[in-house]
Amino acid sequence: MHPRPGTLGALKAARHEVLPVKAELRRNLIAKLGNGEPLFEGIVGYEETVLPQLQNALLGAQDVILLGERGQAKSRILRGLTALLDEYTPVLADVEIPENPYAPITEQGKAAVAEGGDDTPLRWMHRDERYGEKLATPDITIADLIGEVDPIKVAEGRYLSDALTIHFGLVPRMNRGIFAINELPDLAERIQVGLLNVLEERDVQIRGHKVRLPLDVFLVATANPEDYTNRGRIITPLKDRYGAQIRTHYPETIDSEIAIMEQEAARLDMTGYRAEVPSYMREVVAEVTHHARSSPDVNQRSGVSVRASVSDYEALLANAFRRALRLGETDVTPRISDLPFMLPALQGKLEFEAMDEGQEDKITQRILNAAVKAVFDRHFDVADLENIALVFSEGLSVEVGEAAPAGAYAAIIERVDGLGEAVAGLAGEAGPAHAAAAVEFVLEGLHLHKLLNKHRLGGQVTFTG
């Protein structure tokens, strides 16, 4: 690999082209689309909706605002835009903000090129350095985003009207890059005006004097729909500045929810143990989140983040691991009786409409029951299992629980005619841990269809006819 040019003269001799940021993003996007390369790693469920719209915005060189509830991968998408930047780009060395060597915009940069000429030193900036973001809060000032007069530079003898007295803020420091503002409506209107001036008028007034600042920045933002229309608002000229407003959404299918859940869940160290989550238990976790998103008892304006699925999945697996540790087993396989241990994780991700004492537990239990029933109905026709319920109607009762050893469930399968076939349909030839999980799933499904009675005492559950 040839060494990168270290001076302006060497850069010119190499005929290295430095494109504006939007043109650079557009060129690299065209190349990736032409080669069939993936554009955003780890983004699931947006292949037919959000991503095509985002690609169109980039191809049209438009600034972008992503509008959506919490937990819809808005920030991840924006951070993923850096993959469309060149791996390295040349900027002037020893200058306060990153500057195009061919076209510096600050007095400091212009002076450096004027004095150094072709010997002006360069540095090569990696794409990861070219992304910055800021969470908008009402206390953000123009100094934070744009800049402020530096009293130290004034004390050194410079005049207030001298552009070299300015200490630049976050946006200028992302010149030649991408700058994201999260929750844009929370930004005070006077700050939005200053931001608009930089982006549209290419100048800013700081302490009474106007400074030309023709920044080369790709500006992106996020907003929550509720804040976008109610609590906060974007001034009309700034809103008009964004070429594309793209609506994000939660995963539309259970498969997408599961894929995200497994991708994002913490990789727990279980050395010496075999952790396997049955497919129907993964479906239950994802279905819980989907039911919460449609529940009238949950505040839908704030949304139910995909993080709810991730946290629930981690909690479910953790309780199964705790059981294995307590019982001296090596198989870590979650069961239906582990679901109540998801509630602390789930309730921490929901905002409830009802605030009466104890209502949260009842609401989340209804959501759990609805999720389990939906998954059960996907795997079984309850009419095919009525023979199992008939055995219980003759006086049989069985006990299960989150602390019961997996081996104890073999006796239950032996006692209940027809249960073995149903379990085999779910667990196949898998070991005792999977059989135990399948037994609980079948019995719980029959209970939710009102074919079995269920009595809970502590961590122990008894099913009767």
Secondary structure as the mmCIF struct_conf table of DSSP 4:
data_model
#
loop_
_struct_conf.conf_type_id
_struct_conf.id
_struct_conf.beg_label_comp_id
_struct_conf.beg_label_asym_id
_struct_conf.beg_label_seq_id
_struct_conf.end_label_comp_id
_struct_conf.end_label_asym_id
_struct_conf.end_label_seq_id
HELX_LH_PP_P HELX_LH_PP_P1 HIS A 2 PRO A 5
STRN STRN1 THR A 7 THR A 7
HELX_RH_AL_P HELX_RH_AL_P1 LEU A 8 ALA A 13
TURN_TY1_P TURN_TY1_P1 ALA A 14 ARG A 15
HELX_RH_AL_P HELX_RH_AL_P2 VAL A 21 ASN A 35
TURN_TY1_P TURN_TY1_P2 GLY A 36 GLY A 36
BEND BEND1 LEU A 39 PHE A 40
TURN_TY1_P TURN_TY1_P3 GLU A 41 GLY A 42
BEND BEND2 GLY A 45 GLY A 45
TURN_TY1_P TURN_TY1_P4 GLU A 47 THR A 49
HELX_RH_AL_P HELX_RH_AL_P3 VAL A 50 LEU A 59
TURN_TY1_P TURN_TY1_P5 GLY A 60 ALA A 61
STRN STRN2 VAL A 64 LEU A 67
TURN_TY1_P TURN_TY1_P6 ARG A 70 GLY A 71
BEND BEND3 GLN A 72 ALA A 73
HELX_RH_AL_P HELX_RH_AL_P4 LYS A 74 GLY A 80
HELX_RH_3T_P HELX_RH_3T_P1 LEU A 81 LEU A 84
BEND BEND4 LEU A 85 LEU A 85
BEND BEND5 GLU A 87 GLU A 87
STRN STRN3 TYR A 88 LEU A 92
TURN_TY1_P TURN_TY1_P7 ALA A 93 ASP A 94
BEND BEND6 GLU A 96 ILE A 97
TURN_TY1_P TURN_TY1_P8 PRO A 101 TYR A 102
BEND BEND7 ALA A 103 ALA A 103
BEND BEND8 THR A 106 THR A 106
HELX_RH_AL_P HELX_RH_AL_P5 GLU A 107 GLY A 116
HELX_RH_3T_P HELX_RH_3T_P2 GLY A 117 ASP A 119
STRN STRN4 PRO A 121 PRO A 121
STRN STRN5 LEU A 122 HIS A 126
HELX_RH_3T_P HELX_RH_3T_P3 ARG A 127 ARG A 130
STRN STRN6 TYR A 131 LEU A 135
TURN_TY1_P TURN_TY1_P9 PRO A 138 ASP A 139
HELX_RH_AL_P HELX_RH_AL_P6 ILE A 142 LEU A 145
TURN_TY1_P TURN_TY1_P10 ILE A 146 ILE A 146
STRN STRN7 GLY A 147 VAL A 149
HELX_RH_AL_P HELX_RH_AL_P7 PRO A 151 ALA A 155
TURN_TY1_P TURN_TY1_P11 GLU A 156 GLY A 157
TURN_TY1_P TURN_TY1_P12 LEU A 160 SER A 161
HELX_RH_3T_P HELX_RH_3T_P4 ALA A 163 THR A 165
STRN STRN8 ILE A 166 PHE A 168
HELX_RH_AL_P HELX_RH_AL_P8 LEU A 170 ARG A 173
TURN_TY1_P TURN_TY1_P13 MET A 174 ARG A 176
STRN STRN9 GLY A 177 ASN A 182
TURN_TY1_P TURN_TY1_P14 GLU A 183 GLU A 183
HELX_RH_3T_P HELX_RH_3T_P5 LEU A 184 ASP A 186
BEND BEND9 LEU A 187 LEU A 187
HELX_RH_AL_P HELX_RH_AL_P9 GLU A 189 LEU A 196
HELX_RH_PI_P HELX_RH_PI_P1 ASN A 197 GLU A 201
BEND BEND10 ARG A 202 ARG A 202
STRN STRN10 ASP A 203 ILE A 206
TURN_TY1_P TURN_TY1_P15 ARG A 207 GLY A 208
STRN STRN11 HIS A 209 ARG A 212
STRN STRN12 VAL A 217 ALA A 223
HELX_RH_AL_P HELX_RH_AL_P10 PRO A 225 GLU A 226
HELX_RH_PI_P HELX_RH_PI_P2 ASP A 227 ARG A 231
HELX_RH_AL_P HELX_RH_AL_P11 THR A 236 ARG A 241
BEND BEND11 GLY A 243 GLY A 243
STRN STRN13 ALA A 244 ARG A 247
BEND BEND12 GLU A 252 THR A 253
HELX_RH_AL_P HELX_RH_AL_P12 ILE A 254 GLU A 264
BEND BEND13 ALA A 265 ALA A 265
TURN_TY1_P TURN_TY1_P16 THR A 271 GLY A 272
BEND BEND14 TYR A 273 TYR A 273
STRN STRN14 ARG A 274 ALA A 275
HELX_RH_AL_P HELX_RH_AL_P13 SER A 279 ALA A 292
TURN_TY1_P TURN_TY1_P17 ARG A 293 SER A 294
TURN_TY1_P TURN_TY1_P18 PRO A 296 ASP A 297
STRN STRN15 VAL A 298 VAL A 298
BEND BEND15 GLN A 300 SER A 302
HELX_RH_AL_P HELX_RH_AL_P14 VAL A 306 LEU A 327
TURN_TY1_P TURN_TY1_P19 GLY A 328 GLY A 328
BEND BEND16 THR A 330 THR A 330
STRN STRN16 ASP A 331 VAL A 332
HELX_RH_3T_P HELX_RH_3T_P6 ILE A 336 MET A 342
HELX_RH_AL_P HELX_RH_AL_P15 LEU A 343 GLN A 347
TURN_TY1_P TURN_TY1_P20 GLY A 348 LYS A 349
STRN STRN17 PHE A 352 PHE A 352
BEND BEND17 GLU A 353 GLU A 353
BEND BEND18 ASP A 356 ASP A 356
TURN_TY1_P TURN_TY1_P21 GLU A 357 GLY A 358
HELX_RH_AL_P HELX_RH_AL_P16 GLN A 359 HIS A 379
HELX_RH_3T_P HELX_RH_3T_P7 VAL A 382 LEU A 385
HELX_RH_AL_P HELX_RH_AL_P17 GLU A 386 SER A 393
TURN_TY1_P TURN_TY1_P22 GLU A 394 GLY A 395
STRN STRN18 SER A 397 GLY A 401
TURN_TY1_P TURN_TY1_P23 GLU A 402 ALA A 403
BEND BEND19 ALA A 404 ALA A 404
HELX_RH_3T_P HELX_RH_3T_P8 ALA A 406 ALA A 408
HELX_RH_AL_P HELX_RH_AL_P18 TYR A 409 ARG A 415
BEND BEND20 VAL A 416 VAL A 416
TURN_TY1_P TURN_TY1_P24 ASP A 417 GLY A 418
HELX_RH_AL_P HELX_RH_AL_P19 LEU A 419 ALA A 427
TURN_TY1_P TURN_TY1_P25 GLY A 428 GLU A 429
HELX_RH_AL_P HELX_RH_AL_P20 PRO A 432 LEU A 448
TURN_TY1_P TURN_TY1_P26 HIS A 449 LYS A 450
BEND BEND21 LEU A 451 LEU A 452
STRN STRN19 ASN A 453 LEU A 457
TURN_TY1_P TURN_TY1_P27 GLY A 458 GLY A 459
STRN STRN20 GLN A 460 THR A 464
#
